[in-house]
Amino acid sequence: MSRLERSTVPDNLLDPGCRRMSIDLSGADKHGNMYLRTAEIREITESIKPETDIFLHVDMDYFNNRYNGSNEWRSHAVRHDQALDRQKEAIEKICHHLLVAGLVGRIKHVSIGISPSFYPAEFWQEGTSYLLKQLATLGLSVTDLMELIASNDSQKKKGGAEWHNHGNRNA
């Protein structure tokens, strides 16, 4: 485990020859705060300190990161482009780990991050709806997010605006 430190790296995408902001990972800070970099849900749930409140932020690109912020995504040898069924399995796994680890009652806030440069728009509605339904079955309050999705779906069926995200929404 480590903590995040500000850094810069060469910008090879937007402005070659210049530097852009970045982060480096280093050891714990003076307060013992750490940043855990892992894809293993078990490691994440086991690393949460006892008695701390939890802000649960789920980036949907964890489930599918087809584009990885690149317009050249088709040529990338390794892509995280999971079908919706596989995404749902991963959502269920996360919810199971939250429950088994006894963390659900400590979750005080839920937000979801969606970006068209990472998580494909074709999955936004069904993927986020499924995540929210699973979180609701754990007893988490995500009603306002579920209503937002239902409202946008209703507008879409009536020929209104497409479903999209304007940033993170809070439960």
RADAVEN-V994125 format. One record per residue. BURIAL is # if it has 9 or more other ideal C-beta (glycine too) atoms within 8 Angstrom, else .. Layout:
# RADAVEN-V994125
[[BURIAL] [BURIAL]]
This chain:
# RADAVEN-V994125
[[.] [#] [#] [.] [.] [.] [.] [.] [.] [.] [#] [.] [.] [.] [.] [.] [.] [.] [.] [#] [.] [.] [.] [.] [#] [.] [.] [#] [.] [.] [.] [.] [.] [#] [#] [.] [.] [.] [.] [.] [.] [.] [#] [#] [#] [.] [#] [#] [.] [.] [.] [.] [.] [#] [.] [#] [#] [#] [#] [#] [#] [.] [#] [#] [#] [#] [#] [#] [.] [.] [.] [.] [#] [.] [.] [#] [.] [.] [#] [#] [.] [#] [.] [#] [.] [#] [#] [#] [.] [#] [#] [#] [#] [#] [#] [.] [#] [#] [#] [.] [#] [.] [#] [#] [.] [#] [#] [.] [.] [#] [#] [#] [#] [#] [#] [.] [.] [#] [#] [#] [.] [.] [#] [#] [#] [.] [#] [#] [#] [#] [#] [#] [#] [#] [#] [#] [.] [#] [.] [#] [.] [#] [.] [#] [#] [#] [.] [#] [#] [.] [.] [#] [#] [.] [#] [#] [.] [.] [.] [.] [.] [.] [#] [.] [.] [.] [.] [.] [#] [.] [#]]
